[in-house]
Amino acid sequence: MTTATPQWFTSSYSGQGGNCVEVATNLAASHGTVPVRDSKDPHGPTLNFRAAAFASFLTSLKSGELPLS
């Protein structure tokens, strides 16, 4: 079995406030998962979402269905 290393990034919309999450979308196609972590604690726990669920979440945010604050 081949394991891939998450390539973490923070959204350009997050600014420099430090209250951010990082995501690793490079695992969506190969593993069907999108890991998410707290940018202030990169060695802390990671939440793993199914790629389809994460895509649905982003669609809901972009459409205004979910409030941003």
Residue pairs with C-beta under 8 A, 6 or more apart in sequence:
4 26
4 27
4 30
4 31
6 24
6 26
6 27
6 35
6 46
7 24
7 26
8 22
8 23
8 24
8 37
8 42
9 22
9 23
9 24
9 25
10 20
10 21
10 22
10 39
11 20
14 20
14 39
18 39
18 40
19 40
20 38
20 39
20 40
21 36
21 37
21 38
21 39
22 36
22 37
22 38
22 39
22 42
23 34
23 35
23 36
23 54
24 34
24 35
25 34
27 33
27 34
27 35
28 34
28 51
28 54
29 51
32 50
32 51
33 48
33 49
33 50
33 51
34 48
34 49
34 50
34 51
34 54
35 46
35 47
35 48
35 49
36 46
36 47
36 48
36 49
36 54
37 44
37 45
37 46
37 47
38 44
49 57
57 66
60 66
61 68
